Every structure is written in C-alpha cells, then in structure tokens.
Amino acid sequence: MSSTPDIARHGRHSTRRTSILDGWARTRQFLRGPATLVIAVDIALILLFSIISPGHAFATRRDFTNMGLDAAELVLFAAAVTFLLAAGELDISIGSNVILSSVVGAKVVVAVGGTSLSHYGVYHHLFRGIAAGVAACVLTGVAFGLVNAFLVTWLRINSFITTLATAGIGYGLSLVLTNGSDVPGLPQQLQTSFGVRNVLGGIPLPALVTAIAVVGLWFTLSKTRFGLRTLAIGSSRDAAERAGLRVPSHLVILFVIVGAAAGIGGVIDISRFATTNVGGHQTDALSAIAGTVIGGTSLFGGAGSIVGAVAGAGLAVLLETGLVIQGLTPFYQQIAVGCVLLAAVYIRSRSGAGDHRRTRRHGRAPGRPVDSASKTDNRRR
C-alpha cells in the first residue's frame, strides 16, 4: 500500500522531466531556425541605423511609431500568406485586393454617411457610414479570397496563374469604380480615431490591431489541428487526402484568411490617409511573400513560421526607414530586400541539401519535414 504514493510521485516527476526536456528541445529548435537569424538581423539593423543616422534620429520614439504604422499592413499580409505558402499555394493578388477593398469601403462611407456635393465632406450619419464602410472593406476582401478559392479548388487552376489574373481584374475594377482617381473627402474622424491614433504610450492603433491578429494566426498555425492540417497539406497533398483531410474546403478557408487580411488592410489604408490609394500597393504581395520566405516559410509547402514572417516583413520596413534617414530614396529598399531574399533562399537550399543527405541516411522520406511528418503520423494513431 505504501508503494502506491511513491509510484504516483515518480510518475509526476517523470512527466515533469519529460515536459521540461520537450520544452528545451523546442527552444533549441527555434534558436537554430531561420526566424532567429532574421530577428538577429533586425536587431543588428536597429543598432546600426541608430548609430549611423544623423543625430541618432533612427532611435527616436517618433520613428519607431512611424515604423510600426508602416509595418501594420505588411506584417498582417505576411502572417496571413504564411498559411497559403505552408499549404503549397500562392496569392499574388493581395495588393489589388487591398485597393479594391479600400475603394468599395470608401464609396460606401460616402454613400451611407450622408455627404452631398453641396456639403462636401459633411457626414450626417458618421457612425453609420464608417461602420458600413469598414464592413464593406472586409467583406470585399473575403469575397475576393472566395473567388480565388473557387478558381483554384473547383476549376483546378494553378494558384499562381489564378491570382495573377485576379490581380489584374481586381485592379481594373478599382479603376472602373473610381474612373482612375482616388476617393477623397473621407471623414477626418476615421483618421484621428483610428488611422493615426496612438495608444499605450505611442503604439499606433492599427499596429495594435495587427499584433492581435498576428497572435491569433500564430496560435492557429502552431497550436491547433487546423495549423497541423495546413502543414500536412503542404507536406504531401496526396497523403493528406488519403488521411481523410478535406483539402479543397481547407484551401478555401486559407484563401479567405488572406482575403480578410487584405480587407483589413483596406480599412487601415483609408483610415490612415482619409482617402484611397489607387496607385499604390503594387508590390504588397511580393513584399509579403519575400518577408515570409526570408523568415523561414517554404515556398513548396510543409513548413511555416508566423514569427519568421513578422521578422521578415519587419526587415523590409527597417531597411526602408533606415535608408531614407540616410538620405537614400526608398527604391534602394527594394534592391536590398531582393538581395536578402536571394541570400535567404540560397541558405535554405544549402541547408535543405544537407537535410536531404541526412534524410537518406536515416531512411526518412526526402523533402518531408520531420515535425510535420511526425505530427501527422501521431494524429493517425
């Protein structure tokens, strides 16, 4: 009888020890991952630009606030597109989706808010107009994502070709709706109450909304069965289908997630500038994908890192801000990000070659990540 408590205590100690070892193993895996390297590069850039910028202007709170505002949309797009890339799909229509969503939302604000030509910029139903405009932005983004999903899953058109086509269609619709001009005269309250408002001592409110959304996306990808299934689909779609996963339905949800992120980006856009930006967002998709790949997400599916995507997107913003403070045009930022992307892909390909050789020695299927494979097998059992 007396041995029973000893056995229970031993079992608890063993479980606790196993939990600590698992936590340490996950920590070591994260520290060795590409996301950690990108975070280190971000910190190094902050220190470098803080030292060499004239009057140490880069290190001011005002600049960090502006960078947070600049990064709000790009970080959100990078986190959302991580899901698609992890599942082996692409969406290069994000920029057009943002433009179309912002145009539809702005026109709804003007129509529902009650402004007229005789009282331009006067909104008799301000709250109603803003609420309807925000809803229109998000719903337009979701509808755009559903169109992409329909073409990819039902008509089985390659996602790159699909989103390349819808990018042109969405941008063309935006020009048709606006006749090639921005929608001006949006209520200033939208800007002052959200777009440029700071909370908690200098954090832009759009950046805080993005942070909350990114945390939710991280939890979904890392801690839920939905995230596990996303990685399983990217690792091997045939195996995922044989395991009973409803791949088309899952992909629809992923495209909707990216579309909703673009719709939220449209809300941030019109609230920040109190107008649309029909001529912008042409490189949003490429910047988001570049940041995601730099952060460790595989272009071929099966591996994804929300933390790495955030760090990679932040890298682009840091480079742009730092180079502008140094007196260079923002165009150099595109060159710098392109070089970093090439370096990241090269390093990943070299490490992948090493993993492939180790895989063949240990008998694991080449090209399949260890974590995704083991999790899928555990789920089957």
N, C-alpha and C positions, 0 to 999 in steps of 0.2 A: 504493500500500500504506500509505503513511504517513497518508493521509487517513482511513482506517478508524477508528483510535482517536479522532481529532478528532470524527468524526461520532457515535461512541458517547458521548463526553463531552458533546457538545452535546445529545444525546438525553436523557441523565441529568439535565443541568441544566434542560432544558425540562420534563421530568416533575416535578422537584422544585419548579420555579417554579409549575407548574400546581397541584400539591398544596398549596403554601402559599396560593395565591390562593383555591382552593376552601375551605380551612380558614378563611381570613379572611372569605370570603363567608358561610359557615355561622355564624361567630361574630357577624357583623353582623346576620344574620337572627335569631339568638337574642336579641341585645340589643334588637332592635326588637319582639320578640314580647311577648304579654301575660304570659308566665311571668316575664319580667324585671321587669315592673311590679309583679306580685304579690310577688315576692321583695323588691323595694324597699319595698313597703308593710309586709311582715312585719318587715323590719329597722327601719323607722321606728316601728312599734308597740313593738318591743322597747326601743328607745331612749326612747320617750315614757313607757311604763309604768315603766321603770327609774327615770326622773327623778321622776315624779309620785307613785309608790306610796309609802305611809307607810314611812319608814325604808329606802327603796330595797329593799323586800322582794322585788320582782319580779326583781331582778338576782341573787338568791342561787342557788347551785348546787342547793339543795334544790328550789326552784321549777322550775328547768329540768328536773330529774329527774322531777318530778311531771308536768310538761307533756309530756315525752317518753313517759311511761307513758300519759297521757290520749290522746295523739295516735296511739299504736301501732295501734289498731283502725281509726280513721277514715282515717288515711293509707293503710293497706292496702286498705280498701274503695274509696277514691278512685282509687288506682292501678289496681285491677282493673276498676272500672267504666269507666275511660277506654277500654279496649278495646271494650266494648259501644257506648259513645257514638260512638267513632270509626267503628264499623261501622254506625251509624244505628239502634241498638237501645237499649232501656232495661231496667233491672231495679230496681224499687222494692220488691222483697221481701227485700232484704238483711237488714233488721232482724229480720224474722220467721225468716229462715234462721238467724241467729245465735242467737236464742232457742231454736229447736227443736234446733239442733246442740248447744248447751250443755246442754239438758235431757236429751237422749239420752246425751251423753257422761257427764254426772253420774250418771245412773242406771246406766250400765254400770260406772263406777268403783265404785259402792256394791255392785252385784251381783257383780262379778268379784273385787273386793278382799277380800271375805270378812267384811264387817261384819255385825253382827246386832243385833237390838233389845236383847239383854241386854248387849252390849258396844258401845254406840252410839259410832261414831267410831273404833273399833279395826279396823285393816285387817291381817289376817294374810297377805295376798298383795298387799302395797302396790305393788310394781313392776308386777306383772301387771295389777292394777286400773287404775293410771294409764296404762299403755301401751294397754290396751284402750279406756279412756275417750277418750284422745287420738285414737286411730284412729276411734272411733265418731263423734266430733265432725266430723272431716274428711270421713269417708265420708258422713255425713248431709248435710253442706253440698254435696258433689259430687252426691249423689242429688237434692237439691232443685234444683240447677242443671240436671241432666238432665231433670227434669220440666218445668221452664220451657222448655228447649230443644226437647223433644218437642212441646209445645203450640204453640210459635212456628214451628218448621220443618216439622213433619209435619201438624199441624192448621191451620197458617197463621192463627193467632190473633194479633192485634196484640200486640206485646211489652208495651206499657203495660197493656192490659187483662189479659193473661196474668199478669203479675207482681203486678198489683193484686189479682187473685183468689187467687193462691197465697200472697200475703202474709197474707190473712185465713185461708186454710186452714192455713197453717203455724202461725200464732199460735194458732188454735183447737186444733190438735193438741197444742201445747205445754201449753195449759190442761187439756186432757183427760188428758194423761200425768201432770201434777202436781196435778190437782184444784185448780188455781188458786194453788198455793203453791210457793215455791222449794224446791229440793232442798238441804237443809243438811248439815252434818257431813262435808263432803269433807275428805280428808287435808290436814293443815297442811303436809306436805312438798311438796305440789303448789304451795302458795303461796310457801313460803320458798325452794324450789329453783328456781322459775321466775317466778311471778306478780309478786313484789315484789323479786326479786333484782337487784342492780346489778353490772355488770361494767365493767372498763376505767375505773375511777375515777369511777363514778357514772352510767353508761349503763344504763337498765333493760333487762333481758334481752329482754322482749317487744318493746321498741323496736328492739333489735339484730336480732331475727328479722325484724321488719317491714322494716328497712333492707335486709337481704339479699334479701328477696322483692321489694322495690321495684326494686332494682338489676337483678334478673333480668327483671322486667317491662319496665323501661326498655330494656334491651338487646334484648329480644324485639320490642318495638314499633319501635325506632329502627334496629336493625342487621340484622334478619333478613327473609327473604322472607315469613314469617308476618305480621310487622307491616306490611309493604308491602301484602300482600293484604287485611289488615284495613282499611287506609285506602282501598284501591281499592274494596272493597265499599261503604264508606260514601260514597265519591265518586259512584259510579254502579253500582248493583247489576246493572242490565241489561248494562252494558259489562263488568262483572266476569264475568258468566255467559257472555257472548259470547267473552271471552278464555279461557274454559276453566276458570275457578275453580269449585270445588265449594262453592258458597255455603252450603247447608244444613249440610254437615259442618263448615265453618269456624265457623258460628254456634254449633253445638253445643259446640265447644271453648271459645268465648268465654263462654258461659253456665256451663260447667264451671269456668272460671278464677274467675269471680265467686263461684260456689258454694263452691269450695275456699277462697277468701279469707274467706267468711263462716264456714266451718267452723273455720279457724284463729282467727278472731275469737272463736268459741265457746270454744276452748281457752284463749285469753288471758283471757276473761271469768271462767271458773270457777277458773282458777289465780290470778287476782288477788284475788278475793273469797272463795274457798273455798266458794262457793255459786252458785246460778243467779240470774239477774236477769230473772224473767219479766215484770216490769212495765216494763222498760227497753227501749232500742233502738228506740223507735217512730220516731225521727227520723233514724236512721242512714242510710237510703237517701237522704233529701232532703239531709242534710249532705254525704254523699259526692258526690252529683251536683252540688250547689252548688259545692263546692270544686273539682270537676273543670272545671265550666264557667267559674268565676272564673279558673282557671288557663289557659284558652285552648282547651279542647276544645269542638268544635262539637256542639250538640245535634242537628244534622242530619247528622252523619257527615262523613267525609273529612278530618278534622283532629283530632289528639290529642297531648297533651303530658303525659307522666308527671311531668316536673319541675314543670310548672304545677299539676298535680293535687295533688302533695305540698305545694307552696307555698300553694295554695288551702285545703287541709284544715288546714294549719298556721295559717292566718289565723284560722279558727274557734276553734282551741284557744287562740291568743294572746288573742283578744278575750274569751273566757270567763274565762280566768285573770286577765287584767288587770282586767276589770270586777269580778270577785269580790274581788280585793285592794282595789279602790277602795270596796268596801262595797255594791256593787250585786248584785242577785240574778242567777243565771245566765240568767234568762229574757230579760234585755236582750241577751244574746249572740245569740239567735235573731233579734231585731229588727235588730241590727247586721249579721249575716250576710245577712239578706234584703235590706237596703239595698245592701250591697256587691254582691250578686248582680244586683240590678236595674241598678246602675250599670255593672257589667261587661258585661251583655248589651246595654245601650244603647250603650256604647262600641264593642262588637264589631259591632253592627248599623250604626252610623255608618261605621266603617272598612270594613265589608263593602259598603256602598253606594258608597264611593269605589273599592273594588276592582272592583265591577261596572262602573262607568263606565270605568275603565282597561281592563277586560277587553274591553269592546265596541270600544274604540279599537284595541286590539291584535289583535282577531279571535279571542281565546281563548274557549272555551265558558263562558258565565256560570255562576257557582256552583261551578266546579270548581277546587280549589286547584292552584296551579302545581306544587308539589312532587309531589303525588300523580299529577297528570296526566303529568308528565314521566317519573316513575319507571315508571308503568305502560307508557307508550309505549316506554321503553328496554327494559323486560322483554320486550315483544312482539318487538322487533327482535332 
